[in-house]
Amino acid sequence: MRPRAREIGLRPGQFAPGPLNAITDVAGVLVGQVTRIEGEAVRTGVTAIRPHGGNLYAERVPAGLAVMNGFGKLAGATQLQELGELETPIVLTNTLAVGRAVEALVDWTLARNAEARSVNAVVGETNDGRINDIRARGVTGQDVLAALDGAVAGPVEEGSVGAGTGTMAFGWKGGIGTSSRMLPAALGGFSVGALVQSNYGGALVMDGVPVGRELGKFYLREHADKGDADGSVMVVIATDAPLSDRNLERLALRAMAGLARTGAAFSDGSGDYAIAFSTHEGVRRGEAYRAGEARLPDWPNDKMSPLFVAAIEAVEEAVLNSLLRATTMESRDPATGKKRKGEAIDIEAVKGVLGRYGR
């Protein structure tokens, strides 16, 4: 099994991770994934994140959205920004599967809420067409339902799985990655977890070490290569801190600092999105809240900084895990018959670079 970042000596940031070093270290968060590898061309999938195991439509959670470069198709974004809440799980998939994922997520929600007449399905994407035959529309509604119904707590599979099955990052095979941070009691004692779908580029940096430059694969290396920069990344951040949607938007924005630490180019053709939500039961927007009878707690602004740092660190490490855990993926272009290959980053080569930098 390929290693995670900490297994080769990388320790991004200052705060310690949770027991699983995953978004599921935030109590209540569930993750489900379906991977579609079919024939010679289909290499794609679905990743679903549920903020809690109850009825999210009835017990909504506050949420915030941040966008760095908006080259993407994030369904549900405007209502999320307007109301500052999630009423469905977050589904991640490929670009041309967003429509089917929305339909399935609406079906899933309606089946659990007889009174619902409007559903704001939140579906994010990255374009995995460099490896996957994206035009084949390989993801089905049943795949989305299976990911939602199969979502569980515990360890999260990483690398070339789920929505990361066909993605590329920094010129190597990308994928799903996750990490977490635990704040000490003196800073609130809260947990922060991140999950990424990495499919973007730039010049890869691992915990401050210029790995991409050292291995000779990085954006603008010859002042003409655009292939290692365009793409997208979806980031999901969860916390059990009692945050308002306004402060969750601020927390989501810090994801971009985490991506920057990895060497992201934030290019013209990249969609860089982050959604942050709180699982704290005190800030859930249930019946009492909608009746105007609930007064929600709100963690103060001047105590947000440690949460910001935790989010930055968790996002950075989640990206590193997505690359290190990813396995090489091959396919064949159905139009040309040519083989396509997403090469996993060479672990021994990475270790060699880290050694030269005293790690």
C-alpha positions in Angstrom: 0.0 0.0 0.0 1.3 3.4 -0.9 2.2 5.7 2.0 0.5 8.8 3.4 2.5 12.0 3.9 3.3 11.3 7.6 4.6 7.9 6.7 7.5 9.4 4.7 8.3 12.0 7.2 6.2 15.0 6.1 4.6 17.0 9.0 2.9 20.0 7.5 2.0 22.7 10.1 2.0 22.8 13.8 -1.2 21.2 15.1 -1.6 17.5 15.5 -4.0 15.4 13.4 -6.9 13.5 14.8 -6.8 9.7 15.3 -7.7 9.0 11.7 -6.1 12.1 10.2 -9.3 12.4 8.1 -12.4 14.5 7.7 -14.2 11.8 9.6 -12.3 12.9 12.8 -15.0 15.5 13.0 -17.7 13.6 14.8 -20.8 12.8 12.7 -19.2 13.3 9.3 -19.8 10.3 6.9 -18.0 9.7 3.6 -19.1 7.3 0.8 -17.4 6.5 -2.5 -18.1 4.6 -5.7 -15.4 3.9 -8.2 -16.2 3.2 -11.9 -13.5 1.4 -13.8 -15.0 -0.2 -16.9 -13.4 -1.4 -20.1 -10.5 0.5 -21.5 -11.8 4.0 -21.2 -14.1 4.7 -18.2 -12.1 5.8 -15.1 -14.3 8.0 -12.9 -16.5 7.9 -9.8 -18.4 9.6 -7.0 -17.5 10.8 -3.5 -20.3 11.9 -1.1 -19.9 13.8 2.2 -22.7 13.8 4.7 -22.3 16.4 7.6 -24.3 14.1 9.9 -26.2 10.8 9.7 -29.6 12.3 10.3 -32.1 14.1 8.0 -30.0 17.0 6.7 -33.0 18.6 4.9 -34.8 18.9 8.3 -31.6 19.5 10.3 -29.6 21.8 8.1 -26.0 22.9 8.9 -24.5 26.3 8.4 -22.0 26.5 5.6 -19.8 28.9 3.7 -18.3 28.9 0.2 -15.1 30.3 -1.2 -14.0 30.5 -4.8 -10.5 31.4 -6.0 -10.9 30.9 -9.8 -14.4 30.1 -10.8 -13.8 27.8 -13.9 -16.3 25.1 -12.7 -19.8 23.8 -12.4 -20.7 23.9 -8.7 -24.4 23.2 -8.6 -26.2 24.8 -5.7 -23.6 27.5 -5.1 -25.8 30.6 -5.2 -28.3 29.4 -2.7 -25.5 28.1 -0.5 -24.0 31.6 -0.5 -27.4 33.4 -0.1 -28.7 31.3 2.9 -25.4 30.0 4.3 -26.6 26.5 4.8 -26.5 23.0 3.4 -29.8 21.0 3.1 -28.2 18.1 1.2 -25.0 16.2 1.4 -22.1 17.3 -0.8 -21.5 15.1 -3.9 -18.3 15.3 -5.9 -17.9 13.7 -9.4 -16.7 14.6 -12.9 -17.8 17.6 -14.9 -20.3 16.0 -17.2 -21.9 13.9 -14.4 -23.1 17.0 -12.4 -26.6 16.8 -13.9 -27.1 13.2 -13.1 -25.7 13.7 -9.6 -28.1 16.6 -9.0 -31.0 14.4 -10.1 -30.0 11.5 -7.9 -29.4 13.8 -4.9 -32.8 15.4 -5.4 -34.4 11.9 -5.5 -32.5 10.8 -2.4 -33.7 13.9 -0.5 -37.3 13.8 -1.7 -37.5 10.1 -0.6 -36.8 11.2 2.9 -38.9 14.4 3.0 -42.5 14.1 1.9 -43.1 17.8 2.3 -40.1 19.0 0.2 -41.0 21.1 -2.8 -37.5 22.6 -3.4 -34.1 21.0 -3.0 -30.8 22.8 -3.3 -28.6 19.9 -4.3 -24.9 20.7 -3.9 -22.7 18.9 -6.4 -19.0 19.8 -7.2 -16.8 18.5 -9.9 -13.4 18.4 -11.6 -12.8 17.4 -15.2 -11.2 13.9 -15.3 -11.2 13.8 -19.1 -7.4 13.5 -19.4 -7.7 9.8 -18.3 -11.5 9.1 -18.2 -13.7 8.9 -21.3 -15.8 11.7 -19.9 -18.0 11.8 -22.9 -19.2 8.3 -22.2 -21.1 9.6 -19.1 -20.0 6.7 -17.0 -21.4 7.9 -13.7 -25.1 6.9 -13.2 -27.7 8.0 -10.7 -27.4 4.7 -9.0 -23.7 5.3 -8.4 -24.6 8.6 -6.6 -27.3 6.9 -4.5 -24.8 4.1 -3.6 -22.2 6.6 -2.4 -24.8 8.4 -0.3 -26.3 5.3 1.2 -22.8 3.8 1.7 -21.4 6.8 3.5 -19.8 5.8 6.8 -17.6 7.1 9.6 -14.0 5.8 10.0 -11.0 5.7 7.7 -11.5 7.3 4.3 -10.0 5.6 1.2 -7.6 7.9 -0.7 -6.0 8.2 -4.0 -7.5 6.9 -7.3 -10.9 6.2 -5.9 -14.4 7.8 -6.0 -14.4 11.3 -7.6 -10.6 11.1 -7.8 -10.4 7.9 -9.9 -9.5 9.8 -13.1 -8.0 13.0 -11.9 -4.5 14.4 -12.3 -2.5 16.9 -10.2 0.8 18.7 -10.9 1.4 16.3 -13.8 1.0 13.2 -11.7 -2.0 11.1 -10.8 -4.2 13.0 -8.3 -7.3 11.8 -6.5 -9.0 12.0 -3.1 -7.1 13.0 -0.1 -8.0 13.9 3.5 -6.5 15.1 6.7 -7.5 16.7 10.1 -6.2 18.9 12.9 -7.1 18.9 16.6 -6.9 22.2 18.5 -5.7 22.1 22.1 -8.2 22.8 24.9 -6.8 26.2 25.4 -7.8 27.1 21.8 -11.3 25.6 22.0 -10.5 21.9 21.6 -12.2 21.8 18.3 -11.5 19.5 15.3 -11.1 20.5 11.7 -11.1 18.1 8.8 -10.5 18.5 5.1 -11.2 16.3 2.0 -9.9 17.2 -1.4 -10.5 16.1 -5.0 -7.2 17.1 -6.5 -7.1 17.8 -10.3 -5.1 21.0 -10.5 -1.5 22.0 -11.1 1.4 24.3 -10.6 4.8 23.5 -9.1 4.4 20.9 -6.5 5.6 21.8 -3.0 5.5 19.2 -0.2 5.8 20.8 3.3 8.0 23.5 1.9 10.2 21.3 -0.3 10.0 22.1 -4.0 9.4 18.5 -5.1 8.0 19.4 -8.5 10.9 21.6 -9.4 13.4 19.0 -8.2 11.7 16.2 -10.2 11.5 18.5 -13.3 7.7 18.6 -13.7 6.1 21.9 -13.1 4.0 24.6 -14.8 5.8 27.0 -17.1 9.0 24.9 -16.9 9.7 25.8 -20.5 7.5 28.9 -20.6 5.0 27.2 -22.8 3.7 24.1 -21.0 0.1 24.7 -19.8 -0.7 21.0 -19.3 0.3 20.9 -15.6 -1.7 23.9 -14.4 -5.2 23.8 -15.8 -7.7 21.6 -13.9 -9.7 22.1 -10.8 -9.9 21.2 -7.1 -12.8 20.8 -4.8 -12.2 21.2 -1.0 -14.6 20.3 1.7 -13.9 21.4 5.3 -15.7 20.2 8.3 -15.5 21.4 11.9 -17.3 20.9 15.2 -16.7 24.5 16.2 -20.0 26.4 16.6 -19.5 28.8 13.7 -21.9 31.0 11.8 -22.1 30.8 8.1 -20.2 34.1 7.9 -17.2 32.6 9.8 -17.5 29.4 7.8 -17.1 31.4 4.6 -14.0 32.9 6.2 -12.8 29.3 7.1 -13.5 28.1 3.5 -11.3 30.9 2.2 -8.3 29.6 4.1 -8.4 26.5 2.0 -6.9 28.6 -0.7 -3.9 29.2 1.5 -3.5 25.5 2.0 -3.6 25.0 -1.8 -1.1 27.8 -2.3 1.3 26.0 0.1 1.2 23.0 -2.3 2.3 25.2 -5.2 -1.1 25.8 -6.9 -1.0 28.0 -10.0 -4.7 29.0 -9.7 -4.7 29.2 -13.5 -7.2 30.6 -15.9 -8.7 27.2 -16.6 -8.8 26.0 -12.9 -11.9 25.8 -10.8 -10.8 26.3 -7.2 -13.7 25.8 -4.7 -14.0 25.2 -1.0 -17.1 24.5 1.1 -16.9 24.6 4.9 -19.6 23.5 7.3 -20.1 23.0 11.0 -21.4 19.9 12.6 -22.0 21.4 16.1 -25.5 20.5 17.2 -26.0 23.9 18.7 -25.9 25.6 15.3 -28.0 23.2 13.3 -31.0 24.8 11.7 -33.9 22.6 12.6 -37.6 23.3 13.2 -37.0 25.6 16.2 -34.5 27.7 14.2 -36.9 28.1 11.3 -39.7 29.0 13.7 -37.5 31.8 15.0 -37.4 30.3 18.5 -33.7 29.2 18.6 -30.7 31.4 19.5 -27.6 29.9 18.0 -24.1 30.0 19.6 -21.5 31.8 17.6 -17.7 31.4 18.2 -16.2 34.9 18.4 -14.3 36.5 15.6 -11.2 37.1 17.6 -10.9 33.4 18.4 -11.1 32.2 14.8 -7.4 32.4 13.9 -6.4 28.9 15.3 -9.3 27.4 13.3 -7.9 29.2 10.2 -4.5 27.7 10.8 -5.9 24.3 11.3 -7.9 24.5 8.1 -4.8 25.6 6.1 -2.7 22.7 7.5 -5.4 20.1 6.9 -6.0 21.1 3.3 -2.3 21.1 2.6 -1.8 17.7 4.0 -5.0 16.3 2.3 -3.5 17.3 -1.1 -0.2 15.6 -0.3 -2.1 12.4 0.7 -4.1 12.5 -2.5 -0.9 12.4 -4.6 1.0 10.0 -2.5 -1.8 7.5 -2.2 -2.8 7.7 -5.8 -2.0 4.7 -8.0 -1.1 4.8 -11.7 -4.2 4.8 -13.9 -4.2 3.8 -17.6 -7.0 4.0 -20.2 -7.4 4.3 -24.0 -8.8 7.3 -25.8 -11.9 5.9 -27.6 -11.5 8.5 -30.4 -7.9 7.9 -31.3 -7.2 4.5 -29.8 -4.1 5.9 -28.1 -3.2 4.8 -24.6 -3.5 7.4 -21.8 -1.7 7.2 -18.5 -1.8 9.0 -15.3 1.5 8.1 -13.6 1.6 8.0 -9.8 4.3 10.1 -8.3 7.5 8.1 -7.6 7.6 7.6 -3.8 11.3 6.8 -3.8 12.1 9.8 -5.9 10.1 12.0 -3.4 12.0 10.5 -0.5 15.3 11.3 -2.3 14.3 14.9 -2.7 13.2 15.1 0.9 16.5 13.7 2.0 18.4 16.3 0.0 16.5 18.9 1.9 17.3 17.4 5.3 14.0 15.6 5.9 
